[in-house]
């Protein structure tokens, strides 16, 4: 859905019209001087506006595209919410040109009325009388100000009607009838209007208002006037309504006349129009077809991606013709709305079909009689396939013979003893001898194959193959293959694919086992094992690819190959190792190095280490020659980035050196027991 916020730009410059670089698609521009509203239009459905149009229902289009607006019913009110005449203006009228009445020039004066009765039709002067009247202004425009004062007292109300005479009492001692009730007092005449109206600004209406008081609601930006008459007293909006602008895929509910709605699906602006006969959303551009963005134009003409209806408002197909309508192509083809067609001349088609859809054509000759088929084999005895009202389908001796009334539903059981103990279980599928024979109230199980899930009582297990998931009591397992996961009991959410795959899992969970005889330990969890004849043992949270015979791992698409040699480029914790040397001893005089740099049992060689790289030393020099990296010959141990199996030196195991960028340019390695077993370490680049 589009952004529901309306962004508005404004200008007070006369005749200012925005261009497409000043106005974004979906924004509105208001010229407060001209009183005009503009929007940007996307006529190519490309998401980018390519023209700016003015939204004004009283002058639709600009230049040569302008046209008149006609209202065929109802009354039009300007400045009033109660239109009593075809055109009712509640305010001043300024016009250029002639004023006509019934086609002739109107030359009469202004009609002056007193409470609806005409006093004059030729008045050209209005005389205001009273001490509170002050006229100001120059030229043709005058301002009449009426200061505070009391109007004249209203006329005396009419005397109420005389009450009816009481009924004559009965003769004799009967009581005199009661006198009729006094007629009600006539209503007093209305009081004169008061002056000195007040203006208040706030989020709530002021208390104890008087007729003519004004209140600006600061929360919603609306101006109200307090109106009183003989029937009611209330605050009324000076603008006649709370017009709103809404952006949405769907029309807003409970709209008021004058509300605007931008339909974000099609990019159309609509205005809510209301008259005495109807109320509806209408296009702000008066529905000009070329302006509707749901239509597109190209070299082939008008087209649309939506359905088109002709003679109907409900287009249920790409082209829908209303009842009684026809389609005529040229002078020779007519399609009726009933589906019948008439054709003049030769009609050519790839095929012709009858009302049932069968292809029509010439009838071929009768084919030769086919040979008599061989006698079919005799049908097997017992247990046909049956279905019941609970959508269970059962076939086979003892299959599904324990259903409890109508409780079990949507089960499919086929094969001797399949699902034989199901009482209230639902949505089970068991196919094969004794498949799922111990399922009782469980649901959602699938066992296909002889004895598949035979002793299983878990929920939502799927086994395909002989004795797959044979005794699973856990749930959510999938086993595919001969004896796959046969020994699993309480394990959950395992996937085992292949002959004997996962056969050793008993209570483990969340394992994925793929391959013949691929397996993990009985309680192993969260492993992925892929390969032939893999016994990964009791592991958890590991990925195992292949067995011990696999010596090379290739990714041909990116040209990467891992072998035992490249594997040595990684330390035991998975870090990349730039070089690794094996350290031996030559008596008590020298360390020997074998490894990168062309070294083979070399005595005390100088080795070169790069800053930021990781190196490993495999110590095989014996327990009497502790290997240590030092700051200098005979100096203290250098420990930054150096990891020993224990302590600060090593007689076996692996010493890892992660060379820091701040390491000194030179270090040494040295035996802590024999000072002559020493060599230089050069750290580069030099700093």
C-alpha positions as CSV (number, residue, x, y, z in Angstrom):
1,X,0.0,0.0,0.0
2,X,1.1,3.5,-0.8
3,X,2.3,6.1,1.9
4,X,-1.1,7.2,3.5
5,X,0.3,10.7,4.3
6,X,-0.7,13.6,2.0
7,X,2.2,16.1,1.4
8,X,1.1,19.5,0.5
9,X,3.1,22.4,-1.1
10,X,1.8,25.9,-1.2
11,X,2.4,29.2,-3.0
12,X,0.9,32.7,-2.6
13,X,2.2,33.9,-6.0
14,X,-0.5,34.9,-8.4
15,X,-0.8,32.5,-11.5
16,X,1.9,30.3,-10.1
17,X,1.7,26.7,-11.5
18,X,4.1,24.0,-10.3
19,X,6.1,22.0,-12.7
20,X,7.0,18.2,-12.5
21,X,10.4,19.0,-10.9
22,X,8.7,20.9,-8.1
23,X,6.0,18.4,-7.3
24,X,6.4,14.7,-6.4
25,X,4.0,12.0,-7.5
26,X,1.2,11.9,-4.9
27,X,1.8,15.4,-3.5
28,X,-0.8,18.3,-3.8
29,X,0.1,21.9,-4.5
30,X,-2.2,24.7,-3.4
31,X,-2.0,28.3,-4.8
32,X,-3.5,30.1,-1.9
33,X,-3.7,33.3,-4.0
34,X,-5.5,31.8,-6.9
35,X,-7.5,29.3,-4.8
36,X,-6.3,26.4,-7.1
37,X,-5.2,22.8,-6.4
38,X,-2.7,20.9,-8.5
39,X,-1.4,17.3,-8.6
40,X,1.2,15.5,-10.7
41,X,0.0,12.8,-13.0
42,X,1.7,9.5,-14.1
43,X,0.2,8.7,-17.5
44,X,2.7,6.0,-18.3
45,X,2.3,3.9,-15.1
46,X,6.0,4.2,-14.7
47,X,5.9,5.5,-11.1
48,X,7.2,8.9,-12.3
49,X,5.0,11.9,-13.0
50,X,5.1,13.4,-16.5
51,X,2.6,16.2,-16.3
52,X,0.9,18.5,-13.8
53,X,-2.9,19.0,-13.9
54,X,-5.2,21.3,-12.0
55,X,-7.9,19.7,-9.8
56,X,-11.0,22.0,-10.0
57,X,-14.4,20.6,-10.7
58,X,-15.7,24.0,-11.8
59,X,-13.2,24.4,-14.6
60,X,-12.0,21.0,-15.7
61,X,-9.0,20.9,-18.0
62,X,-6.8,23.8,-19.2
63,X,-6.7,25.7,-22.5
64,X,-8.3,23.7,-25.3
65,X,-9.1,20.7,-23.0
66,X,-11.5,22.8,-20.8
67,X,-15.2,21.8,-20.9
68,X,-18.4,22.7,-19.1
69,X,-19.9,21.0,-16.1
70,X,-23.6,20.4,-16.0
71,X,-25.7,19.3,-13.0
72,X,-28.9,17.6,-14.2
73,X,-30.6,17.4,-10.8
74,X,-30.5,19.0,-7.4
75,X,-29.5,22.4,-6.2
76,X,-26.1,24.1,-5.9
77,X,-25.2,26.0,-2.7
78,X,-22.1,28.3,-2.4
79,X,-21.4,29.5,1.1
80,X,-24.4,27.7,2.5
81,X,-25.2,24.1,3.5
82,X,-29.0,24.6,2.7
83,X,-29.5,25.3,-1.0
84,X,-33.2,26.4,-1.4
85,X,-32.9,27.5,-5.1
86,X,-31.2,26.1,-8.1
87,X,-28.2,28.4,-7.3
88,X,-28.1,29.7,-3.7
89,X,-25.1,32.0,-2.9
90,X,-24.6,32.8,0.8
91,X,-22.2,35.8,0.2
92,X,-21.1,38.5,-2.2
93,X,-21.1,37.9,-6.0
94,X,-18.6,39.5,-8.2
95,X,-18.9,38.9,-12.0
96,X,-17.6,40.2,-15.3
97,X,-20.0,40.5,-18.2
98,X,-23.8,40.8,-18.4
99,X,-26.4,39.5,-15.9
100,X,-29.3,38.0,-17.7
101,X,-32.8,36.8,-16.7
102,X,-34.6,34.4,-19.0
103,X,-32.2,35.3,-21.8
104,X,-32.7,39.1,-21.4
105,X,-30.4,41.6,-19.7
106,X,-31.3,42.0,-16.0
107,X,-31.7,45.8,-15.3
108,X,-33.9,45.7,-12.1
109,X,-32.6,46.8,-8.8
110,X,-32.1,44.7,-5.6
111,X,-35.3,43.3,-4.1
112,X,-35.6,44.1,-0.4
113,X,-37.7,41.9,1.7
114,X,-39.1,42.1,5.3
115,X,-39.3,38.5,6.7
116,X,-40.0,37.1,3.2
117,X,-42.4,39.9,2.0
118,X,-41.1,42.1,-0.8
119,X,-40.8,45.8,0.0
120,X,-39.3,46.9,-3.3
121,X,-37.8,45.3,-6.4
122,X,-36.1,48.5,-7.6
123,X,-34.0,49.4,-4.5
124,X,-30.6,50.8,-5.2
125,X,-30.0,52.3,-1.8
126,X,-30.1,50.6,1.6
127,X,-30.5,53.0,4.6
128,X,-29.4,51.6,8.0
129,X,-31.0,53.5,10.9
130,X,-29.9,53.4,14.5
131,X,-27.3,54.9,16.9
132,X,-25.1,51.8,16.7
133,X,-24.5,51.9,12.9
134,X,-21.1,53.1,11.6
135,X,-20.0,53.0,7.9
136,X,-16.3,53.1,7.0
137,X,-14.3,52.5,3.8
138,X,-13.4,54.3,0.6
139,X,-14.6,53.8,-3.0
140,X,-17.3,51.3,-3.9
141,X,-16.8,49.0,-0.8
142,X,-18.3,50.1,2.5
143,X,-18.1,48.3,5.9
144,X,-21.3,48.6,8.1
145,X,-20.5,48.0,11.8
146,X,-23.4,47.6,14.3
147,X,-22.2,48.1,17.8
148,X,-23.6,46.4,20.9
149,X,-27.3,47.3,21.6
150,X,-30.7,45.7,22.3
151,X,-33.1,45.1,19.5
152,X,-36.8,46.1,19.9
153,X,-39.1,44.1,22.1
154,X,-41.0,41.4,20.2
155,X,-44.8,41.8,19.7
156,X,-47.1,40.4,22.4
157,X,-48.0,36.8,21.8
158,X,-51.7,36.0,20.9
159,X,-54.1,35.3,23.8
160,X,-54.6,31.5,24.3
161,X,-57.9,30.0,23.2
162,X,-60.8,29.9,25.7
163,X,-61.1,26.5,27.5
164,X,-64.2,24.5,26.7
165,X,-67.2,24.7,29.0
166,X,-67.5,21.8,31.5
167,X,-70.3,19.3,30.9
168,X,-73.7,19.9,32.5
169,X,-74.1,18.1,35.8
170,X,-76.9,15.5,36.1
171,X,-80.2,16.7,37.4
172,X,-81.0,16.3,41.0
173,X,-78.2,16.3,43.5
174,X,-75.5,15.8,40.8
175,X,-72.4,18.0,41.2
176,X,-71.8,20.9,38.9
177,X,-69.4,20.1,36.0
178,X,-65.8,21.5,36.4
179,X,-64.9,24.6,34.4
180,X,-62.8,24.2,31.3
181,X,-59.0,24.8,31.6
182,X,-57.6,28.2,30.8
183,X,-56.0,28.3,27.3
184,X,-52.2,28.5,27.2
185,X,-50.5,31.9,27.1
186,X,-49.3,32.8,23.5
187,X,-45.5,32.6,23.0
188,X,-43.7,35.8,23.6
189,X,-42.2,37.6,20.5
190,X,-38.5,36.9,19.8
191,X,-36.0,39.3,21.4
192,X,-33.8,41.6,19.4
193,X,-30.3,40.4,18.5
194,X,-27.4,41.4,20.8
195,X,-24.2,43.0,19.7
196,X,-20.6,42.6,20.9
197,X,-20.0,38.9,19.9
198,X,-16.8,37.3,21.3
199,X,-14.1,35.2,19.7
200,X,-12.4,32.3,21.6
201,X,-9.5,30.1,20.6
202,X,-9.1,26.7,22.3
203,X,-9.4,22.9,22.0
204,X,-12.8,22.9,23.8
205,X,-15.9,25.2,23.2
206,X,-16.3,28.2,25.6
207,X,-19.0,28.0,28.3
208,X,-22.1,30.1,28.3
209,X,-21.9,31.4,24.7
210,X,-24.1,34.0,23.2
211,X,-25.7,34.2,19.7
212,X,-23.0,35.2,17.2
213,X,-20.0,34.2,19.3
214,X,-17.1,32.6,17.4
215,X,-14.8,29.7,18.5
216,X,-11.6,28.5,16.7
217,X,-11.0,24.9,17.5
218,X,-7.2,24.8,17.7
219,X,-7.1,21.0,17.7
220,X,-8.6,20.5,14.2
221,X,-8.3,24.1,12.8
222,X,-12.0,24.7,12.3
223,X,-14.0,27.9,12.9
224,X,-17.4,27.7,14.6
225,X,-20.2,30.2,15.2
226,X,-22.8,29.9,18.0
227,X,-26.2,29.9,16.3
228,X,-29.6,30.3,18.1
229,X,-33.2,30.3,16.9
230,X,-36.5,29.4,18.5
231,X,-35.9,25.7,18.1
232,X,-32.2,25.1,19.0
233,X,-28.9,26.4,20.1
234,X,-25.6,25.0,18.9
235,X,-22.1,25.6,17.5
236,X,-22.1,25.2,13.7
237,X,-19.1,25.1,11.4
238,X,-18.6,28.3,9.3
239,X,-17.2,26.2,6.4
240,X,-20.3,23.9,6.4
241,X,-18.3,20.7,7.0
242,X,-15.0,19.0,7.9
243,X,-13.6,18.3,4.5
244,X,-10.7,15.7,4.7
245,X,-8.1,14.3,2.3
246,X,-7.5,10.5,2.5
247,X,-4.9,8.3,0.7
248,X,-5.9,4.6,0.6
249,X,-6.5,1.6,-1.6
250,X,-10.2,1.6,-0.4
251,X,-12.8,4.4,-0.2
252,X,-12.9,5.9,3.3
253,X,-16.0,5.2,5.4
254,X,-18.6,7.8,6.4
255,X,-17.4,10.6,4.1
256,X,-18.7,14.2,4.0
257,X,-19.5,16.2,0.9
258,X,-16.3,17.8,-0.4
259,X,-14.0,15.1,1.0
260,X,-11.1,14.1,-1.2
261,X,-9.8,10.5,-1.7
262,X,-6.6,9.7,-3.5
263,X,-7.0,6.0,-4.7
264,X,-3.4,4.9,-4.4
265,X,-3.9,1.7,-6.5
266,X,-4.8,3.6,-9.6
267,X,-3.5,7.1,-8.9
268,X,-6.9,8.7,-9.2
269,X,-8.3,11.7,-7.2
270,X,-12.0,11.5,-6.3
271,X,-14.3,14.0,-4.6
272,X,-17.4,13.1,-2.5
273,X,-20.3,14.7,-4.2
274,X,-23.7,15.0,-2.6
275,X,-27.0,16.6,-3.8
276,X,-30.7,16.1,-2.9
277,X,-30.9,12.9,-4.9
278,X,-27.7,11.0,-4.4
279,X,-24.2,10.9,-2.8
280,X,-21.2,9.2,-4.4
281,X,-17.4,9.4,-5.1
282,X,-16.8,11.0,-8.5
283,X,-13.6,11.5,-10.4
284,X,-12.1,14.9,-9.8
285,X,-11.2,15.1,-13.5
286,X,-14.9,14.5,-14.4
287,X,-14.1,11.0,-15.7
288,X,-12.3,11.9,-19.0
289,X,-11.1,8.6,-20.3
290,X,-7.7,9.8,-21.5
291,X,-7.0,11.0,-17.9
292,X,-7.7,7.6,-16.3
293,X,-4.4,5.9,-15.3
294,X,-5.9,2.4,-15.4
295,X,-5.8,2.9,-19.2
296,X,-2.5,2.9,-21.0
297,X,-1.8,3.9,-24.6
298,X,0.9,2.6,-27.0
299,X,1.3,1.9,-30.7
300,X,-1.5,-0.6,-30.6
301,X,-4.1,1.8,-29.1
302,X,-5.9,1.7,-25.7
303,X,-5.1,-1.2,-23.5
304,X,-5.5,-2.2,-19.8
305,X,-4.3,-5.0,-17.6
306,X,-7.7,-5.2,-15.8
307,X,-11.0,-6.7,-17.0
308,X,-13.2,-4.7,-19.3
309,X,-17.0,-4.7,-19.1
310,X,-19.3,-3.4,-21.9
311,X,-23.0,-3.0,-20.9
312,X,-22.2,-4.2,-17.4
313,X,-20.6,-2.9,-14.3
314,X,-19.3,-6.4,-13.3
315,X,-16.4,-7.5,-15.5
316,X,-15.8,-11.1,-14.5
317,X,-13.7,-12.0,-17.6
318,X,-11.1,-10.2,-19.7
319,X,-13.9,-9.0,-21.9
320,X,-17.5,-9.2,-20.5
321,X,-20.5,-8.2,-22.6
322,X,-23.7,-7.4,-20.7
323,X,-26.9,-9.4,-21.2
324,X,-28.5,-8.7,-24.5
325,X,-25.4,-7.3,-26.0
326,X,-23.7,-8.5,-29.2
327,X,-20.2,-8.4,-30.8
328,X,-20.0,-7.6,-34.4
329,X,-16.9,-8.0,-36.5
330,X,-17.1,-6.3,-39.9
331,X,-20.2,-7.4,-41.8
332,X,-19.8,-11.1,-41.6
333,X,-19.5,-12.2,-38.0
334,X,-21.9,-11.7,-35.1
335,X,-21.6,-13.2,-31.6
336,X,-24.8,-13.1,-29.5
337,X,-24.6,-12.8,-25.7
338,X,-26.1,-16.3,-25.5
339,X,-22.9,-17.7,-27.0
340,X,-24.4,-18.3,-30.5
341,X,-22.6,-17.0,-33.5
342,X,-23.5,-16.4,-37.2
343,X,-21.0,-16.3,-40.0
344,X,-21.2,-15.2,-43.6
345,X,-18.7,-16.7,-46.1
346,X,-15.9,-19.2,-45.4
347,X,-14.8,-19.7,-41.8
348,X,-11.3,-21.2,-41.3
349,X,-10.1,-22.5,-37.9
350,X,-7.6,-25.0,-36.5
351,X,-10.5,-27.1,-35.1
352,X,-14.3,-26.9,-34.6
353,X,-16.0,-28.2,-31.5
354,X,-19.5,-29.1,-30.5
355,X,-21.2,-27.6,-27.4
356,X,-19.6,-30.3,-25.2
357,X,-16.1,-29.4,-26.4
358,X,-15.6,-32.4,-28.7
359,X,-13.7,-31.8,-31.9
360,X,-15.8,-32.0,-35.0
361,X,-14.7,-33.4,-38.3
362,X,-15.5,-36.0,-41.0
363,X,-16.2,-39.5,-39.6
364,X,-13.6,-42.1,-40.5
365,X,-14.3,-45.6,-41.6
366,X,-15.0,-48.2,-38.9
367,X,-11.9,-49.9,-37.7
368,X,-11.4,-53.7,-37.8
369,X,-12.7,-55.8,-34.9
370,X,-10.1,-56.2,-32.2
371,X,-9.1,-59.6,-31.0
372,X,-10.8,-61.0,-27.9
373,X,-8.8,-60.3,-24.8
374,X,-7.4,-63.0,-22.6
375,X,-9.4,-64.1,-19.5
376,X,-8.4,-62.1,-16.5
377,X,-7.0,-63.8,-13.4
378,X,-9.4,-64.7,-10.7
379,X,-9.8,-62.0,-8.0
380,X,-8.2,-62.5,-4.6
381,X,-10.5,-63.5,-1.8
382,X,-11.7,-61.3,1.1
383,X,-11.2,-57.6,2.2
384,X,-12.3,-55.2,-0.6
385,X,-11.7,-51.5,-0.4
386,X,-14.4,-49.6,1.5
387,X,-15.0,-46.0,2.4
388,X,-17.3,-44.5,5.1
389,X,-18.9,-41.2,5.9
390,X,-15.8,-40.1,7.9
391,X,-13.7,-40.2,4.8
392,X,-11.8,-43.3,5.9
393,X,-10.6,-45.6,3.1
394,X,-9.8,-49.2,4.2
395,X,-8.7,-52.3,2.3
396,X,-7.2,-55.5,3.7
397,X,-7.9,-58.1,6.4
398,X,-7.8,-56.6,10.0
399,X,-7.1,-53.2,8.4
400,X,-8.7,-50.4,10.4
401,X,-11.0,-52.8,12.2
402,X,-10.9,-51.0,15.6
403,X,-12.4,-47.6,14.6
404,X,-14.4,-46.2,17.6
405,X,-17.8,-45.2,16.1
406,X,-17.4,-42.1,14.0
407,X,-14.4,-40.6,15.8
408,X,-11.6,-41.7,13.4
409,X,-11.5,-39.5,10.3
410,X,-9.6,-39.2,7.0
411,X,-7.5,-42.4,7.4
412,X,-6.2,-44.4,4.4
413,X,-5.3,-48.0,5.4
414,X,-4.4,-50.7,2.9
415,X,-2.7,-54.1,3.6
416,X,-3.1,-56.9,6.1
417,X,-3.2,-55.5,9.7
418,X,-2.4,-52.0,8.6
419,X,-3.7,-49.5,11.2
420,X,-5.5,-52.3,12.9
421,X,-5.5,-50.6,16.4
422,X,-6.6,-47.1,15.3
423,X,-9.6,-46.1,17.4
424,X,-9.8,-42.3,17.3
425,X,-6.7,-41.3,15.3
426,X,-7.0,-39.0,12.3
427,X,-5.2,-38.3,9.1
428,X,-3.0,-41.5,9.0
429,X,-1.8,-43.3,5.9
430,X,-0.6,-46.9,6.3
431,X,0.2,-49.1,3.3
432,X,1.7,-52.6,3.7
433,X,1.7,-55.6,6.0
434,X,1.2,-54.5,9.6
435,X,2.2,-50.9,8.6
436,X,1.5,-48.7,11.6
437,X,-0.3,-51.5,13.4
438,X,0.2,-50.0,16.9
439,X,-1.0,-46.5,16.1
440,X,-4.1,-45.9,18.3
441,X,-5.1,-42.3,19.0
442,X,-2.2,-40.7,17.2
443,X,-2.6,-38.7,14.0
444,X,-0.6,-37.5,11.0
445,X,1.5,-40.7,10.6
446,X,2.6,-42.1,7.3
447,X,4.0,-45.6,7.0
448,X,4.5,-47.3,3.6
449,X,6.2,-50.7,3.5
450,X,5.9,-54.0,5.2
451,X,6.2,-53.6,9.0
452,X,7.0,-49.9,8.5
453,X,6.2,-48.3,11.9
454,X,4.9,-51.6,13.1
455,X,5.4,-50.9,16.8
456,X,5.5,-47.1,16.5
457,X,3.3,-45.0,18.7
458,X,4.7,-41.4,18.1
459,X,2.9,-38.5,16.4
460,X,3.5,-37.2,12.9
461,X,6.2,-39.8,11.9
462,X,6.8,-40.7,8.2
463,X,8.5,-44.0,7.4
464,X,9.0,-45.4,3.8
465,X,10.6,-48.9,3.5
466,X,10.7,-52.2,5.3
467,X,10.8,-51.8,9.1
468,X,11.6,-48.1,8.7
469,X,10.8,-46.3,12.1
470,X,9.9,-49.7,13.3
471,X,9.4,-48.7,17.0
472,X,9.5,-44.9,17.1
473,X,7.7,-43.4,20.1
474,X,9.1,-39.9,19.4
475,X,7.5,-37.5,16.9
476,X,8.3,-35.6,13.7
477,X,10.8,-38.2,12.3
478,X,11.3,-39.0,8.6
479,X,13.0,-42.3,7.6
480,X,13.3,-43.5,4.0
481,X,15.0,-46.8,3.2
482,X,15.3,-50.4,4.1
483,X,15.6,-50.6,8.0
484,X,16.1,-46.8,8.1
485,X,16.0,-45.6,11.8
486,X,14.7,-49.1,12.8
487,X,16.0,-48.9,16.4
488,X,14.9,-45.3,17.1
489,X,12.5,-45.0,20.0
490,X,12.3,-41.6,21.8
491,X,14.2,-39.6,19.2
492,X,12.5,-36.5,17.7
493,X,12.8,-34.5,14.5
494,X,15.4,-36.7,12.8
495,X,15.7,-37.2,9.0
496,X,17.3,-40.5,7.9
497,X,17.5,-41.4,4.2
498,X,19.2,-44.6,2.9
499,X,19.5,-48.3,3.7
500,X,20.2,-48.6,7.5
501,X,20.6,-44.8,7.7
502,X,20.3,-43.7,11.3
503,X,19.9,-47.3,12.5
504,X,21.9,-46.5,15.6
505,X,19.9,-43.5,16.8
506,X,17.8,-44.3,19.8
507,X,17.0,-41.1,21.7
508,X,18.9,-38.5,19.7
509,X,17.2,-35.5,18.1
510,X,17.5,-33.1,15.2
511,X,19.9,-35.2,13.1
512,X,20.1,-35.3,9.3
513,X,21.6,-38.6,8.1
514,X,22.0,-39.3,4.4
515,X,23.6,-42.4,2.9
516,X,23.9,-46.1,3.2
517,X,24.7,-47.2,6.8
518,X,25.4,-43.6,7.7
519,X,25.0,-43.2,11.5
520,X,25.7,-41.4,14.7
521,X,25.6,-42.4,18.4
522,X,22.4,-43.4,20.2
523,X,22.0,-40.0,21.9
524,X,23.7,-37.7,19.4
525,X,21.9,-34.4,18.7
526,X,21.9,-31.8,15.9
527,X,24.3,-33.4,13.4
528,X,24.5,-33.5,9.7
529,X,26.1,-36.7,8.4
530,X,26.4,-37.4,4.6
531,X,28.2,-40.3,3.0
532,X,28.6,-44.0,2.6
533,X,29.1,-46.3,5.6
534,X,29.9,-43.5,8.1
535,X,29.9,-44.3,11.8
536,X,30.4,-40.8,13.3
537,X,30.0,-42.0,16.9
538,X,28.6,-40.1,19.9
539,X,28.8,-36.5,18.6
540,X,26.7,-33.4,18.7
541,X,26.5,-30.2,16.7
542,X,28.8,-31.4,13.9
543,X,28.8,-31.8,10.2
544,X,30.5,-34.9,8.8
545,X,31.0,-35.3,5.1
546,X,32.3,-38.7,3.9
547,X,34.1,-41.5,5.6
548,X,37.8,-42.0,6.2
549,X,38.4,-43.0,2.6
550,X,37.6,-39.6,1.4
551,X,40.8,-37.6,0.8
552,X,39.7,-34.8,-1.4
553,X,36.9,-32.3,-1.3
554,X,36.2,-30.3,-4.5
555,X,33.9,-27.4,-5.4
556,X,34.3,-27.4,-9.2
557,X,32.1,-24.3,-9.8
558,X,34.6,-22.0,-8.0
559,X,37.7,-24.1,-8.6
560,X,38.4,-25.0,-4.9
561,X,39.9,-28.3,-3.8
562,X,40.7,-29.3,-0.3
563,X,43.2,-32.1,0.4
564,X,45.1,-33.3,3.4
565,X,47.8,-30.7,2.5
566,X,45.5,-27.7,2.4
567,X,43.8,-29.0,5.5
568,X,47.1,-28.5,7.3
569,X,46.7,-24.8,6.6
570,X,44.1,-24.6,9.4
571,X,44.7,-24.8,13.1
572,X,42.7,-27.0,15.4
573,X,40.4,-24.1,16.2
574,X,39.7,-23.5,12.5
575,X,42.0,-20.5,12.0
576,X,44.1,-20.2,8.9
577,X,47.8,-20.9,9.5
578,X,50.4,-19.3,7.2
579,X,53.1,-21.9,8.0
580,X,53.7,-24.9,10.3
581,X,57.1,-26.4,11.2
582,X,58.0,-29.6,13.1
583,X,60.6,-29.0,15.7
584,X,63.2,-31.7,16.7
585,X,66.5,-31.7,18.6
586,X,70.1,-32.3,17.5
587,X,71.6,-33.3,20.8
588,X,71.8,-30.4,23.2
589,X,73.3,-28.0,20.7
590,X,70.6,-27.3,18.1
591,X,66.9,-27.3,17.4
592,X,66.0,-28.8,14.0
593,X,63.3,-27.4,11.7
594,X,61.3,-29.2,9.0
595,X,58.7,-27.4,7.0
596,X,58.1,-24.3,4.8
597,X,61.1,-22.5,3.4
598,X,62.8,-25.6,2.1
599,X,63.8,-26.7,5.7
600,X,64.5,-30.3,6.4
601,X,66.0,-31.0,9.8
602,X,67.9,-27.7,9.5
603,X,69.9,-26.6,12.6
604,X,68.7,-23.4,14.2
605,X,67.6,-21.6,11.0
606,X,66.4,-18.0,10.9
607,X,62.7,-18.0,10.3
608,X,60.7,-15.0,8.9
609,X,57.2,-14.2,10.2
610,X,54.8,-11.6,8.8
611,X,52.9,-9.3,11.1
612,X,49.2,-10.2,11.5
613,X,49.7,-13.9,10.4
614,X,49.4,-17.1,12.4
615,X,52.2,-19.8,12.7
616,X,52.4,-23.1,14.4
617,X,55.4,-25.1,15.8
618,X,54.8,-28.8,16.4
619,X,57.2,-29.7,19.2
620,X,58.9,-33.2,19.0
621,X,62.2,-32.2,20.6
622,X,61.7,-34.2,23.8
623,X,61.0,-33.5,27.4
624,X,64.5,-32.2,28.1
625,X,64.3,-29.3,25.6
626,X,61.5,-26.8,26.5
627,X,60.8,-24.6,23.5
628,X,60.2,-20.9,24.2
629,X,60.0,-17.7,22.2
630,X,62.0,-14.8,23.8
631,X,62.6,-11.1,23.4
632,X,66.3,-11.7,23.0
633,X,69.0,-14.4,23.5
634,X,68.8,-15.3,27.2
635,X,66.1,-12.7,27.7
636,X,62.5,-13.0,29.1
637,X,59.7,-14.9,27.4
638,X,57.8,-13.0,24.7
639,X,54.1,-13.9,25.3
640,X,52.0,-11.5,23.2
641,X,50.1,-13.7,20.8
642,X,51.9,-16.8,21.8
643,X,49.9,-19.8,23.0
644,X,51.5,-22.9,24.6
645,X,49.8,-26.2,25.6
646,X,50.4,-25.1,29.2
647,X,52.7,-22.6,30.9
648,X,55.2,-20.4,29.0
649,X,57.2,-23.2,27.2
650,X,56.5,-26.5,25.6
651,X,58.2,-29.9,25.3
652,X,55.4,-31.4,23.2
653,X,52.2,-30.4,21.5
654,X,51.6,-27.3,19.3
655,X,52.8,-23.8,20.0
656,X,50.8,-21.2,18.1
657,X,52.1,-17.7,17.4
658,X,49.6,-15.0,16.2
659,X,52.1,-12.3,15.3
660,X,50.8,-8.9,16.5
661,X,51.3,-5.8,14.4
662,X,53.2,-4.3,17.3
663,X,55.7,-7.1,17.6
664,X,59.4,-6.1,17.7
665,X,61.5,-6.5,14.5
666,X,63.5,-9.4,16.0
667,X,62.8,-12.2,18.5
668,X,64.5,-15.5,19.2
669,X,63.5,-19.1,19.9
670,X,65.5,-20.8,22.6
671,X,65.7,-23.9,24.8
672,X,65.1,-22.9,28.4
673,X,67.6,-25.7,29.5
674,X,70.3,-25.3,26.9
675,X,71.2,-21.8,25.8
676,X,73.1,-23.0,22.7
677,X,69.8,-24.2,21.2
678,X,68.8,-20.8,19.9
679,X,67.8,-19.2,16.6
680,X,66.6,-15.9,15.2
681,X,63.0,-14.8,14.4
682,X,62.7,-11.9,11.9
683,X,59.4,-10.1,12.0
684,X,58.6,-8.1,8.8
685,X,58.0,-5.6,7.6
686,X,60.4,-3.8,9.8
687,X,59.0,-0.9,12.0
